[in-house]
Amino acid sequence: MRAVIAGSGSCIAPKLVTNDMLARIMDTSDEWIRERTGVEQRYFVEKGTSTTDLAEGAARRALEAAGLTGADLDAIVFATMTPDHFFPGCGGLLQHRLGMRPGPCFDIRQQCSGFIYGLELADLQIRAGKARTVLLVGAEVHSGFMPWREGSWARLDGHVDAPLAEGEWEVNTRTRHLSVLFGDAAAAVVLTAAEDGDRGVIDAMLFADGAEADKLCVPGVGFRHRPYVDDGQLARAEFVPVMDGRHVFRMATTRMAEAAQAILARNGLAVGDLRMVLMHQANRRINEYVQKALGLPEDKVVHNIHKYANTTAGTIPLLWDECVREGRVRPGDLVLMVAFGAGMTWGAALVRA
Ligand code: COA
């Protein structure tokens, strides 16, 4: 029994924010962001829109593409690091909205590796015969991580002379190495059981190593604190992730290349067998390193970080959805997916479309 991707869909937040627009609220420039990361713009939700809202849009499109409805689902796997609530997770919220009967809904949090981890979980449900149709979603609303206050958001909305609070520019600038990297989006795939044929999820390899967890983490707002959130943490902007960018950059390039090589070797495959490699979109330069390390020709690599920035658990299904809709991935094509994220977590998966 194999899990085949029967349909995919995505939902991009509506508010376009270019690099130049960010320069209205912090000391940054289009040139710096573009050269160091490849990001040219990102989209943010309107205030009040949640990760589950975006996920619902993506899930409905994926179900439609698969010719199914929520009533056909046996399980949901929901990958996000920006859930609507501390609890409950988004999986059950989505189950209710889609009209799925009560069934298992997994909420997983492996950050940028969330989709690959979710793919393994969904595939195993199907291989074990416990589910025949599984919805896997990667969705994020990162805008809540931004320390930007009303004045900053007003400037991004076009009120370029909106007043900033005292110290607001400085806080925005202090967190600029992180805030410029992210955007809001969701993407989903529907996996269905196939008893024969060679299509579907072929293999996945997952890794985690907590030794360097502090290199990319949210230092505040957690049950290590009592209470888990307080005014001091908010004033110190400890709800914003901290990141040692250079360290993460080095780890991502090494681990993504290693995972890709390991899964190809385990399956007796070579780069020449692949139609496309879908790499997590955190930084275009990271992916260019990995491309070089693997000896991948240009036509096997696809980027969309320039349009959406890093959408964490959303990046790989977003790439998949775009490639399928543009005809760059067709039924029978072999696709390698590879990601690295906070935790540290990383992994790779092989899927025949
Ligand atoms: N705009 C303008 N200048 C900025 C800036 C921004 N948005 N962010 C940082 N800078 C400045 C720094 O303050 C520093 O200035 P200084 O030299 O005067 O001290 C300079 O640029 C270099 O900063 P540094 O953080 O060393 O840059 P970098 O080349 O490492 O690039 C990242 C920063 C974040 C783009 C890069 O490290 C990266 O992408 N790392 C991986 C991140 C990642 O993948 N995260 C998600 C993991 S899944």
Boltz pocket constraint, residues with backbone or C-beta under 6 A from the ligand:
constraints:
  - pocket:
      binder: B
      contacts: [[A, 27], [A, 28], [A, 29], [A, 32], [A, 33], [A, 36], [A, 37], [A, 112], [A, 176], [A, 177], [A, 178], [A, 180], [A, 216], [A, 243], [A, 244], [A, 245], [A, 246], [A, 248], [A, 249], [A, 252], [A, 282], [A, 283], [A, 286], [A, 310], [A, 340], [A, 341], [A, 342]]
      max_distance: 6.0
